[in-house]
Amino acid sequence: MQILWKKFKKIHIDANVSECGIEEGVPNTKYQYQVHQDAVVHIITEGSGYFSCGGKTYELHKGDLFLLLNGEEVSYYPSYKNPWTYYWVGMSGKQILDYLNRSLLFDQKVITNSDTQAVEAIIRKSCELSSSIESNNSNDILLLQYLYKLVYQLQAQFPKSYTTSVNIINQDMQKAIQYINNNYYKNIQITDVAQYANLTRSYLYKLFKKSFDVSPKSYLTYIRMYHASELLKQTNLPIKQIAENVGYQDPLLFSKNFKQHFEMTATNYRNYNG
């Protein structure tokens, strides 16, 4: 007996919730068919039943999971003495299926005798949200968020070995920024930054201009000025000492850069900030 069955049109290429449902099993009621959905995750919340797929039949109980995948021949039905209740979430989209494939559930089709409370909570919330989606609210966004939570939780609890490519752009740029942030208090030059990032100075300049619209030298100065301003506000250190602490060997150069950056002297800045 279906308590809830919500179906949705495919809107996104990467990830969609295609359906959500709740069913209370009725004895002598059996589903047997070829799956046409991309993937449907079921969790048994009460009772027990049987699931057959790939020539195997599994007796499932409260807390167990079973998965339907497109093209498979499946059958499932409740036990006679203690018919099950189960919740389900159907999904489609290449990205979400790739994420689902990081879990053992994708290969095994069933998960038994495991702590699935976190998975159950996500599926229950998904079903709740699916019944409250209206044209004038944004619960569809939340529902998609819970779909990602679901596949993440399945992978986290039931992981399998996999490899994936993580596309991080401008790793050299990240190395340069990290070097500056970690070494601003030393007497470093932009040539040191470029050497650490294994870049020419001219290419490093192009990267900074493209990403931040500033030069590497300006970024280094900005970082030094930020830390100098914090020391002026939070300590009573002499200005000469603060200049040294942020990488300036020449106090006059520090004073010049500070005034240019904040449009006031370091002394006035300290007085202004109490």
DRENRO-491997 format. One line per 4 residues: number of its first residue (from 1); for each residue z, x, y of N, C-alpha, C. Coordinates in steps of 0.05 Angstrom, whole numbers. Example, Ala and Ser with C-alpha at 12.3 -4.5 7.8 and 13.67 -1.06 7.14 Angstrom:
BEGIN
1 = 156,264,-114,156,246,-90,156,264,-66 ~ 142,257,-45,143,273,-21,157,258,1
// end
This chain:
BEGIN
1 = 0,17,-24,0,0,0,0,18,25 ~ -20,15,41,-22,32,65,-5,22,87 ~ 13,39,97,30,33,119,16,41,145 ~ 1,62,144,-14,72,167,-39,86,158
5 = -61,81,172,-86,96,167,-102,97,192 ~ -101,119,206,-116,123,231,-138,143,226 ~ -163,136,233,-185,154,231,-196,159,259 ~ -207,184,262,-216,193,289,-244,204,287
9 = -259,201,308,-285,213,310,-283,243,314 ~ -303,258,303,-303,287,307,-312,292,336 ~ -296,306,351,-302,312,379,-306,342,383 ~ -288,358,371,-288,387,376,-302,402,352
13 = -313,424,358,-326,440,338,-306,456,321 ~ -285,466,334,-267,485,321,-245,470,305 ~ -235,448,316,-212,435,303,-210,406,311 ~ -207,389,291,-203,360,295,-183,349,276
17 = -167,330,285,-152,313,267,-171,290,259 ~ -178,289,234,-197,268,226,-184,242,217 ~ -159,245,208,-144,221,200,-115,227,195 ~ -98,206,198,-70,208,191,-63,183,176
21 = -44,185,157,-37,161,142,-10,163,128 ~ -1,139,120,24,137,104,18,116,83 ~ 26,122,58,21,103,36,46,102,19 ~ 53,77,12,74,72,-8,59,65,-34
25 = 63,81,-55,49,77,-80,57,51,-94 ~ 37,39,-105,40,15,-121,33,22,-150 ~ 51,17,-169,44,23,-197,17,11,-206 ~ 4,27,-223,-22,19,-234,-45,19,-212
29 = -39,32,-190,-60,36,-169,-69,65,-169 ~ -94,70,-173,-104,98,-176,-128,102,-158 ~ -128,125,-145,-151,134,-129,-166,155,-145 ~ -192,151,-148,-209,170,-162,-236,171,-148
33 = -243,194,-137,-268,196,-122,-275,225,-116 ~ -298,229,-104,-306,256,-94,-299,257,-65 ~ -284,278,-57,-274,280,-30,-298,285,-10 ~ -298,269,11,-319,273,31,-307,284,58
37 = -280,284,60,-268,296,84,-268,327,80 ~ -265,341,102,-264,370,100,-239,380,86 ~ -216,369,95,-191,377,82,-170,356,90 ~ -153,349,70,-131,329,75,-106,340,61
41 = -85,345,77,-60,354,67,-41,330,63 ~ -30,328,39,-11,306,33,17,319,27 ~ 37,304,35,65,312,28,79,287,17 ~ 93,290,-5,107,268,-18,135,267,-6
45 = 141,244,6,167,241,19,187,226,2 ~ 178,211,-17,196,197,-36,182,194,-62 ~ 197,192,-84,187,186,-110,170,208,-123 ~ 152,199,-141,136,219,-156,109,206,-163
49 = 90,224,-172,64,214,-179,48,237,-192 ~ 22,232,-195,5,251,-209,-20,257,-193 ~ -28,282,-193,-52,291,-179,-69,307,-197 ~ -94,300,-199,-113,315,-217,-136,327,-200
53 = -142,352,-206,-163,366,-191,-171,391,-207 ~ -197,396,-209,-206,420,-223,-198,421,-252 ~ -196,398,-265,-189,398,-293,-160,400,-299 ~ -143,401,-278,-114,403,-282,-100,378,-271
57 = -79,370,-283,-63,348,-274,-34,358,-268 ~ -24,351,-245,2,360,-236,21,336,-232 ~ 45,338,-242,65,318,-236,80,327,-211 ~ 80,310,-190,90,318,-164,114,301,-156
61 = 132,313,-141,156,299,-133,161,303,-103 ~ 183,291,-94,190,292,-65,190,321,-55 ~ 175,325,-33,174,352,-21,150,368,-30 ~ 136,359,-51,112,373,-60,88,367,-43
65 = 69,385,-42,45,383,-26,20,382,-45 ~ 0,367,-37,-26,370,-50,-48,368,-30 ~ -70,381,-36,-92,384,-17,-118,374,-29 ~ -133,359,-13,-160,351,-20,-180,367,-3
69 = -201,377,-16,-222,392,-2,-249,380,-8 ~ -266,382,11,-292,369,10,-307,377,-16 ~ -318,356,-29,-335,360,-52,-320,360,-79 ~ -293,361,-78,-278,361,-103,-276,333,-115
73 = -275,333,-142,-270,308,-156,-240,306,-161 ~ -227,286,-150,-198,284,-151,-189,256,-161 ~ -165,254,-170,-152,228,-175,-122,232,-171 ~ -110,211,-161,-81,213,-157,-69,184,-158
77 = -45,182,-168,-33,156,-171,-3,160,-174 ~ 13,139,-167,42,140,-168,52,137,-197 ~ 76,147,-201,89,142,-227,97,113,-228 ~ 101,103,-253,107,75,-256,136,69,-249
81 = 155,87,-257,183,81,-253,192,88,-225 ~ 181,108,-213,190,117,-186,166,123,-169 ~ 150,103,-161,126,107,-146,130,122,-119 ~ 112,140,-114,116,157,-90,108,143,-64
85 = 118,156,-43,108,151,-16,99,178,-5 ~ 75,178,7,66,204,18,53,199,45 ~ 54,221,61,41,222,87,18,241,85 ~ -3,237,101,-25,256,100,-37,261,128
89 = -49,284,131,-64,292,155,-91,304,146 ~ -113,292,155,-139,302,150,-149,319,173 ~ -164,339,168,-174,357,189,-202,366,184 ~ -216,374,205,-243,385,203,-247,405,225
93 = -267,422,222,-273,443,241,-270,470,229 ~ -289,488,235,-290,514,222,-265,530,227 ~ -256,531,252,-233,547,258,-208,538,243 ~ -203,512,243,-178,502,231,-179,506,201
97 = -203,504,189,-205,508,160,-202,538,153 ~ -211,555,171,-207,584,167,-177,590,167 ~ -162,577,186,-133,581,187,-119,570,162 ~ -128,546,154,-117,534,129,-121,552,105
101 = -143,566,105,-150,584,83,-132,608,81 ~ -115,612,101,-96,634,100,-71,627,83 ~ -70,602,74,-47,593,58,-54,590,29 ~ -35,595,12,-39,591,-17,-47,563,-24
105 = -39,544,-8,-46,516,-14,-76,512,-16 ~ -91,527,0,-120,525,-1,-131,531,-28 ~ -120,551,-42,-130,559,-68,-117,544,-91 ~ -91,539,-88,-75,527,-110,-78,497,-111
109 = -84,485,-88,-86,456,-85,-59,442,-85 ~ -38,454,-97,-12,441,-97,9,463,-91 ~ 31,454,-79,55,470,-75,78,453,-85 ~ 93,464,-104,115,449,-116,141,465,-115
113 = 163,451,-117,190,463,-118,195,483,-96 ~ 188,475,-72,191,493,-48,204,477,-25 ~ 215,492,-7,226,479,17,203,473,36 ~ 197,447,39,175,439,56,184,421,79
117 = 209,423,86,220,406,107,206,410,134 ~ 200,434,140,186,440,166,158,428,165 ~ 144,431,143,117,419,140,119,389,142 ~ 138,377,129,141,348,129,146,338,158
121 = 163,352,173,169,344,200,144,344,217 ~ 126,364,214,102,365,229,83,342,222 ~ 80,337,196,62,316,187,73,288,196 ~ 99,284,194,110,259,203,105,255,233
125 = 109,277,249,104,275,278,75,269,283 ~ 57,281,268,28,277,272,21,248,267 ~ 33,236,246,27,208,240,39,190,262 ~ 62,197,272,74,182,294,56,183,319
129 = 47,207,325,30,210,349,3,195,345 ~ -8,196,321,-34,183,317,-33,153,322 ~ -9,141,317,-7,112,322,-2,105,351 ~ 3,125,368,9,120,396,-13,130,415
133 = -35,139,404,-57,149,421,-70,125,435 ~ -72,127,461,-85,107,477,-105,120,496 ~ -122,105,508,-142,116,527,-129,126,553 ~ -105,117,558,-92,124,583,-68,143,579
137 = -66,157,556,-46,178,552,-59,202,540 ~ -44,223,538,-55,249,528,-43,257,501 ~ -35,237,485,-24,243,459,-44,256,440 ~ -70,253,447,-90,267,431,-87,297,433
141 = -79,306,456,-74,335,460,-51,344,443 ~ -29,328,443,-6,335,427,-13,335,397 ~ -29,315,389,-37,313,361,-52,338,352 ~ -69,348,369,-84,372,362,-65,396,361
145 = -45,396,379,-25,418,379,-10,418,352 ~ -3,394,342,11,392,317,-6,400,293 ~ -32,396,296,-50,405,275,-49,436,272 ~ -50,450,294,-47,479,294,-20,487,283
149 = 1,473,291,28,479,280,28,476,250 ~ 15,455,240,15,450,212,2,473,196 ~ -22,482,204,-35,504,189,-20,530,192 ~ -7,533,216,9,558,219,33,557,201
153 = 47,534,199,70,532,182,63,536,153 ~ 41,525,144,32,529,117,26,558,111 ~ 14,572,130,9,600,125,35,617,126 ~ 53,609,144,78,625,146,95,621,121
157 = 96,597,110,113,593,87,100,600,60 ~ 73,596,59,59,601,34,35,619,39 ~ 40,644,47,19,662,55,3,673,31 ~ -21,681,37,-37,696,17,-50,719,32
161 = -60,738,17,-73,761,29,-99,753,42 ~ -104,762,66,-129,756,80,-134,777,101 ~ -158,779,110,-164,796,133,-179,780,154 ~ -175,787,179,-189,773,200,-194,792,223
165 = -214,787,238,-220,805,261,-207,793,285 ~ -192,810,299,-178,802,324,-194,815,347 ~ -206,798,363,-224,808,384,-208,812,410 ~ -200,836,414,-185,843,439,-204,858,457
169 = -210,847,480,-229,861,498,-214,881,515 ~ -228,902,523,-218,922,541,-192,935,531 ~ -192,944,506,-168,958,496,-163,983,512 ~ -184,996,521,-181,1021,537,-166,1014,563
173 = -173,991,574,-160,982,599,-131,977,594 ~ -124,965,572,-96,960,565,-81,986,562 ~ -93,1006,550,-80,1032,547,-75,1045,575 ~ -94,1042,593,-91,1053,619,-68,1040,634
177 = -67,1013,633,-45,998,646,-18,1006,634 ~ -17,1007,608,8,1015,595,17,1042,603 ~ -2,1061,606,6,1088,614,17,1088,642 ~ 5,1074,660,14,1073,688,42,1059,689
181 = 45,1037,675,71,1023,675,94,1039,664 ~ 87,1056,645,108,1072,632,113,1099,645 ~ 95,1108,662,97,1135,673,95,1136,704 ~ 97,1113,717,93,1113,746,113,1131,761
185 = 137,1136,749,158,1151,762,153,1181,760 ~ 133,1189,745,126,1217,742,104,1224,762 ~ 99,1249,765,78,1258,784,51,1257,770 ~ 43,1233,763,17,1230,748,-6,1226,768
189 = -29,1233,759,-54,1229,774,-72,1210,759 ~ -92,1200,772,-111,1182,759,-126,1196,736 ~ -130,1222,739,-143,1238,718,-126,1237,692 ~ -99,1237,695,-82,1235,672,-85,1208,658
193 = -88,1187,674,-92,1160,664,-118,1158,648 ~ -139,1169,660,-165,1168,647,-165,1184,621 ~ -152,1207,622,-151,1223,598,-135,1209,575 ~ -114,1196,582,-98,1181,562,-114,1158,550
197 = -130,1145,566,-146,1122,556,-172,1131,545 ~ -177,1158,545,-202,1169,534,-226,1158,548 ~ -225,1157,575,-246,1147,592,-252,1168,614 ~ -277,1166,624,-283,1182,648,-269,1168,672
201 = -264,1184,692,-251,1172,716,-269,1151,729 ~ -294,1155,729,-312,1136,742,-313,1109,726 ~ -313,1111,699,-313,1087,683,-287,1072,685 ~ -264,1087,687,-238,1074,690,-238,1059,717
205 = -250,1071,737,-252,1057,763,-267,1031,761 ~ -290,1032,747,-306,1007,743,-290,986,729 ~ -275,993,708,-259,974,693,-238,960,711 ~ -224,976,727,-204,965,744,-216,947,766
209 = -238,955,777,-251,939,798,-260,913,786 ~ -270,914,761,-281,889,748,-258,870,741 ~ -235,882,731,-213,865,722,-194,856,744 ~ -188,874,762,-168,868,782,-178,870,811
213 = -202,878,814,-214,882,841,-198,902,857 ~ -186,922,844,-172,944,857,-179,970,842 ~ -175,992,855,-179,1018,842,-155,1025,825 ~ -158,1043,806,-134,1052,791,-113,1064,809
217 = -121,1078,830,-102,1090,848,-86,1068,863 ~ -100,1047,871,-86,1025,884,-67,1011,866 ~ -74,1008,840,-56,996,821,-32,1013,817 ~ -35,1039,815,-12,1057,812,6,1055,836
221 = -6,1054,860,10,1051,884,25,1025,884 ~ 12,1004,876,25,977,874,50,978,856 ~ 47,990,833,69,992,814,92,1008,826 ~ 85,1030,838,106,1047,851,120,1032,873
225 = 105,1017,889,117,1002,912,135,980,901 ~ 127,967,880,144,946,868,171,958,860 ~ 171,980,845,196,991,836,212,1003,859 ~ 199,1014,879,213,1024,903,227,1001,917
229 = 213,978,920,226,955,934,250,945,918 ~ 249,946,892,272,937,876,296,956,880 ~ 290,982,881,312,1002,885,324,999,913 ~ 307,993,933,317,989,960,336,965,962
233 = 329,944,947,346,920,948,371,923,931 ~ 369,937,909,391,936,889,409,960,889 ~ 401,982,903,418,1006,903,422,1016,932 ~ 439,1036,934,444,1049,960,433,1078,960
237 = 414,1083,941,402,1109,940,388,1116,966 ~ 390,1142,974,374,1150,997,344,1146,993 ~ 330,1141,1014,301,1135,1012,286,1159,999 ~ 295,1183,1006,282,1207,994,285,1206,964
241 = 309,1198,954,314,1197,925,297,1175,912 ~ 294,1153,926,278,1131,916,249,1140,914 ~ 239,1154,933,212,1164,933,208,1181,908 ~ 227,1199,902,224,1216,878,226,1199,852
245 = 242,1178,853,246,1162,829,221,1145,822 ~ 203,1141,841,179,1126,836,154,1144,836 ~ 158,1170,834,136,1188,829,125,1203,853 ~ 139,1202,876,129,1216,900,145,1241,905
249 = 131,1264,905,144,1289,911,145,1293,941 ~ 128,1279,956,127,1281,985,138,1256,997 ~ 162,1257,1009,175,1233,1021,158,1221,1043 ~ 143,1238,1058,127,1228,1080,104,1211,1069
253 = 92,1220,1047,70,1204,1035,81,1177,1025 ~ 105,1178,1014,118,1153,1005,122,1134,1028 ~ 133,1145,1050,138,1128,1074,112,1116,1085 ~ 91,1132,1085,66,1122,1095,55,1100,1077
257 = 55,1104,1051,45,1084,1032,62,1058,1033 ~ 89,1062,1035,106,1039,1036,101,1022,1060 ~ 99,1034,1083,94,1019,1108,67,1005,1107 ~ 47,1019,1096,20,1006,1093,21,983,1074
261 = 37,985,1053,38,963,1033,54,939,1042 ~ 78,944,1055,95,922,1062,95,915,1092 ~ 80,931,1107,78,927,1136,105,929,1150 ~ 122,946,1139,148,953,1151,158,979,1138
265 = 176,993,1151,186,1017,1139,205,1011,1116 ~ 210,1031,1100,229,1027,1078,257,1020,1088 ~ 265,1033,1110,291,1027,1122,293,998,1131 ~ 272,989,1145,272,961,1154,271,941,1130
269 = 257,949,1109,256,932,1085,284,928,1073 ~ 298,951,1072,325,950,1060,343,933,1078 ~ 342,936,1104,358,920,1123,351,891,1121 ~ 325,885,1120,316,857,1119,325,843,1094
273 = 327,858,1072,335,846,1047,365,849,1041 ~ 380,854,1062,409,853,1060,421,877,1046
// end
